[in-house]
Amino acid sequence: MLRKTLCALVLVGVSGIAMAGTPYAGKWQAKFSGGDHGHCKIQIRPSGQIEGKCNGHDEGAAPFWVKGFVHGSSVHFGVAATGARFAGYICGNHGEGTWRNAGTAGSWKIRKDG
């Protein structure tokens, strides 16, 4: 909880800068666990749009694509084909949250490349 509060305070302090784009633009790696587990390669655009490719254990070798957005410190992305939803927060070079899909759920963590 303290980490989320600190992230929110940092974003409030730079809100004038963040309005031009997200400070989280770049390439990210995510891992998810719970009802399924796997990893994702995510690209966050300066506009805050998220696009990426994931591979999960339950999905076999077939990758699935995610799209979403970062708004402030909130992260939301999902999988159109399955209805899976990921939500959480991001701060600095890391973030975390939860995911839910058709009766299964779990958690995820993300870290910026480089």
C-alpha positions, 0 to 999 in steps of 0.5 A, a space after each residue: 500500500 505504501 508503494 502505491 501511495 508513493 507512486 501516486 504522490 510522484 505522479 501528482 508532483 509531475 502531472 504537468 509533465 505527464 500530460 504530454 505523454 507517459 513516463 513509462 514508454 518503452 519495452 517491458 517484460 511481464 510474468 503472470 501466475 495463478 490459474 495460468 502462468 507465462 510471460 509477455 513482451 509489452 511495448 508502452 507507447 509515449 501516448 500510453 497505449 500498450 501492445 504486446 505478445 504473451 505466452 501462457 502455459 494453458 494456451 500452449 505454444 500459441 501466443 496471444 496479443 494484448 492491448 490496453 493503456 497506462 493512465 497515470 500510474 494505472 495499467 489496464 490491458 486485455 485479450 480481445 479473443 478471450 476476454 482476459 483482463 489485466 489491471 494494476 499499477 506501475 511505478 518507476 521501472 516495475 509494476 504489478 496487479 491482478 488478472 481475471 479470465 473466465 473463472 480463473 485469476 491470478 497476479 502479474 508483475 512487470 519490469 522495464 527492459 534495460 
